[in-house]
Amino acid sequence: MAKILVVDDDPDLVESVTVSLEKKNHIVIPAYGGIEGLEKAKKEKPDAIILDVMMPDKNGYEVCKELKADPVCQDIPILLLTAVASKISTTTYTHRMGMETEADDYVDKPVEPKELVRLVERLLKK
Amino acid sequence: MHILVVDDEKIIRDGSERILTKEGWKVETAENGEVGLGLLQRGGVQILLLDLMMPGIRGMEVLKKVRDDYPKLIVIVITGYATIDNAVEALKNGAYDFISKPFTPDQLRIVVRRAEDKLKLEHEAELLRRERERSLKDIAYEKSRTLTIINQMADGVLVTDKNGFLVLHNPAATRVFGLEKDSPLGKHIFDWTKSKELTQMVESVLSMGGSNPPQGMTQELGWGDPPNIFFMAHTAPVRNEEGEVLGSVTIFNDVTWFKKLDQMKSDFVEMVSHELRSPLSSVRQLIALITDRFVGEINEKQQELLNKVLARLDGLLLMINNLLDLSRIEAGGLIQQTEKIFLPEIIQSVIELITPEADKKNLHFEVTCDQQLCTIHADRQGMETICTNLLSNAVKYNQESGKVIINAQNRGEFVEIKIADTGVGISKVDLPRIFDKFFRIRTEYTRKVIGSGLGLPLVKAIIEAHLGTITVESESEKGTTFTVLLPRGI
């Protein structure tokens, strides 16, 4: 059982992730924007963060960078959720951006619930 | 030849007429100066044989009149007393030659023939002079016409000498650099344009040796700080007949407007990718929660229906992705950055990606790559998109337990990739249309396969953006082979 922060501006997506993770008995803290996500990360100190890239107030790359620069949060593993157009370009694109922003893993939306659970569990082992 | 003989002695007139007519010349005669001048007025006479000693107007006066009125007429004087004085005076007055009475037919022929030679020479000289005048006029006209064309061009033109100093520019080029008053002729290209990139282009073109192919360079350049005007600059060397570089010529196309459109297009792409894909992604994830039993059991029929929904959603997502890629390519944007690429690496990673799908059909991959296969200069994402689309088609439209054969080898300046399958094939009717947007082959078989009708158009667009080609051969029920040729690039 772990405490996981899910940051996405789309409430339906947050809900689908929540359902997937709660099924595995994780506790989900939702945040509906980049700024809210940053605040909650610092306050709640989750075990892992699932972070959407495209958000209107502050995008996922920025949030990720700030978290990795923060002494309290820098060790929390981050899974980036991307929605970049093409499937194949995403791998390279996200790979590049992910490396630059020091995210621990990334996955393209939409993601199968089972796959999401698998990725989160792998993330928690780090 | 038209000759007029003016002499008061009939015997001379008749004799001369007889001798000269025999030679094939047209001869007229006059018995005195007045009649002679009258005949001259009618025109056409080229040689005048003129007796100096005649009643009425004297020959010498006729000569003076003729010299003024008919400067081109050749006059041969006939003199009764063969004195040097008379001849000299006649020559001073513009006669060409003289003959003294009495003369033999041969003497007459010789003198007239010499006059004829002179006429011919003068005629030729005149022709040459006119010819020269005309071609000079032509050149001047041609020059001004070319200049008019250059000056009217909407594209900027800059010509430099071999040291990079400006020798010609048109108003469009002047507008680009915004210096209208100061004539830039004679300035170095950098001093005028202040553009390092342009100067580099011109200098590298100027340094091309005689052995290099005569092709130029093309580059997009921005002006202003930050750049707000964009140009496509084409620079080529100007060579003489020996191939020696004499200077350079640069043409500028203003592409600012296209850049703006491009920006609008990518903004639109951004918007679409977020606004369409995000809700679809959420919908897909929510439905997957049900089908994956995260929220309780569902019956078989519900499962079946929801699987169909998921399949259609996947189709929609694929179509959006392809559409976005395609619009980016059409805006010239998919060649984001070129880098050295070793194609077998990409092929291998794509094979890994589609292996799960291939395993479902028990397909077998056969890959042969030239050991010395050259790297190519290309856009990595583009190459990945090409391979993914072609390979996943080879998997999707294959028969159970079929093969996917991939072959890559060097072909001169190109690298050739052949991707063949042992699948359903494409009929002759459909073959020409497979690269059309939204075209999908309608058969029992393809109805089951999810596709957007945008995969192959996308592949073709990327290949063409790389100046390559794609061709296809297919036989129904036997299989399809795609052959891609990509230039290795510099």
Interface residues (C-beta under 8 A of the other chain):
Chain A: D10 D12 L13 E15 S16 V17 V19 S20 K23 M54 A83 V84 A85 S86 K87 I88 S89 T91 T92 Y93 K109 P110 V111 E112 P113 K114
Chain B: V269 S273 H274 R277 S278 P279 L280 S281 S282 V283 R284 Q285 L286 A288 L289 D292 F294 V295 L317 L318 I320 N321 N322 L324 D325 V350 L353 R380 Q381 E384 T385 T388
